[in-house]
């Protein structure tokens, strides 16, 4: 980030801020998809699994969506601060956690679809 003559930091290139915002919005879309999956699982698939299993899976998906929404905002703030300070961008493990959770959910749903609903 360039310095002005009066030692005030120059405004950050808007493209970086907008790219950070787009990333935040992509994470929010994923969180909303998890919430929609939770509602759909609970309301639209009564024969997929026993009620306690279905409710547990729905709650886990909804909690994942809420957690991802919080993590998206937290990451957006951290990246924005790092860019304005001219420092390195913060690392995150959310992508790994999200990937593992989605893979586990897919495996569980596959087992339920093939094994339970017949």
N, C-alpha and C positions, 0 to 999 in steps of 0.2 A: 504494500500500500504506500503510495507516494505521500511525502510530506509537503505542505504548503509553506510559504515563506514565514508565516506567523506561527510556526510550530504546531498548528492544529492538523490532525490527520485529515487527509483528503477523503471525500466520500467514496465508499466502496463501489466498484463497478456494479451497476444494477443487474447485469447478467448473472453474476454470482449469487446475488440475493434471490433473484427469480429462480435460478436453478435449485437453490436450497429450498425455496418454497414449493417447487414442483415435486421435489423428493418428499417433503412433508405431506403434500396432498396425496401422493401415491401410497404412502404408509397409511394415511387415513382411509383411503379407498379399501385397502386390504383389511383394516380394522372393521370397516362397515361390512365387508364381505363375510368376515367371521361372525359378526352379529346377525347378519341375514341368514347364514347357515345355521346358527343356533336356533333362531325362530323357526326356520323351515324344518329343521330336524324335529323340534318339539311339536309343531302344529300340523305338519303335513305327512309325517311318516309314523302313524300309530302302530303299524305292524312290523316295523323294522327291528325293534328290540323291546324287552320288558320295560315298563314305565320307569323304574329306578335307573336303569342303564341309560335310557334315552334322555331322561332329565339330567343325569350326571354329565353326559356328553354335551348336552346343550349348555349347561352352566359353564363347563370348561371352555367351550367355544366362545361364549359371551365374555367370560373373564379374560380370555386371550385377546379378544377384540378390544376390551377396555384397557388392558395392559399395553397393547400395541399403540393405541391412541395416546396414552400417556407417554410412552417411549418416543413416539414420533415428535411430540411437542418438545420433550426434553432434549432430543437430539437436534432439533431445529435450532433451539436456543443456543446449545453448545457450539454448533457449527457457525452460527451467526456471530457469536462472540469471538470465536477463533479467527474467523475471516477479518473481522474489524480490528482485531489486535495484531493481525499479520502473522499469527502463529500457525503451527501445524493443525490440520483438522483432527478432531478426536476420533479415536477408533471405537468401534461398537461391535458387540457380539449378537446383537438383535437378529441379524440376518441368519446366523447359524441356529439360534434358538427357534426362530420362526420356521426355518426349513425343517428342523427335526420335528417340531410340533405338527406341522402339516403332514409330514411323512407318516408319523405315528397315527394321526387322525385318519388318514387315507387307509392305512393298514387295518385299523379297527373297524372302519365303515365297510371295508371290503369283506372282512370276516363276518360282520353282521348281515350284510346283503346276501352273501353266499350261504352262510350257515343258519341263520335264524329265520329269515323271512320265507323260507320254502314251505 
